[in-house]
């Protein structure tokens, strides 16, 4: 897995859920070995979140991800129960079946003509409850979450597949954009992340992955198309 020592150091010494974008895009320090730096341990799901910024395959457009903070439960007890003691699954990467690039444009996922995804017919979840929360921590806006069903509506209530999951997540992001486009950003927020007409719209976004960030909660990684 490609990542330089000072990127790891910046990641692992940052507060949980915070990491400067520049660190995920920086280059290695010559002559510095990762073994020479004492690195405090951060949870695996935190490491995977930020490594995706650097390791994702980008063939078109910039390597520019929406700099969300990672959702955390509020109380220390809930952090222990729902994060530290929980079994969190690896990230789910979304890819079109005929592309090496990670991620699929939101407008493509929302189109009536379904796109064929890599492993799109595979179950999205193996052992999980009947629903999960999709969480958004978009810069400048209040945290947002909305539930999705993890089962289909057949008589056997089978787990939804990867393609269905991608579409459901895209719809939750679409709803988030519609709601927040009518609200002002928080005071002092960076206006480059404002959503709505003449700012960031659905057409600008690519759904790259979905991360299990606490028991019952998943958070999408989103990249800008331009």
C-alpha positions, 0 to 999 in steps of 0.5 A: 500500500503506497504511503510515505512515512510523514503522511502516516505520522500526520495521520496517526498523530491527528485528532480522530476524524481530522486530517489535513488534505495536504498530508494525503497528497504529499510526497515522501521525505527522502531518507526518512524511514517509517520505522524511525518514527514512533507512531501512536496507534489509531483505529483501523477504520480511521487509517483506511479512511485517509489512506483512500485519499492517496491510494484510490485510482483516479484517471479523470479529474482531480484527486480532490475529496470532500474533507469530511470529519469522521462521525463519532458517537458523542459520549465516551461510553458510546465511543467504546460500545459502538466503535472501539468494541465493535467489529467494523467491516472493510470499506466498500469501493464502488467501480464501474465494471469496465473501468479501473477508476475508483468511484462512480458519478452520482448522476450516473448512479441516479439515472434510470438506466442502471450502470453495471458495477464491478461485483454489483450483484454481490451482497453488500453486507454479510452480518448486519442489522435490518438498517444502517445509518448513512452519515454525512459530515460535509464541511460548513454544514450540520452533521446529517444522517438517514437510514437505508434498509440492508434487505431487499423486499423479496419474501426471503429478505435477502441482503441488498447487493452492491449496485442497490447499495450504491443507488441508495447511498446516492439518493441519500446524498441527493437528499442531503444536497437538496436540504442543505442547498436551502440553508446557510453555511455555518459562520466562518465556513470555507465557501468553496464547499457550499452546495447548491446552484452555482456552487457544488451540485450533484453533477460535480460529485463521484461516490468513491466508497462507503466506510463502516465508521461505527456499529450501525453507521456508514459514511461515504467518501466523495470526490469532486469531478472537476 
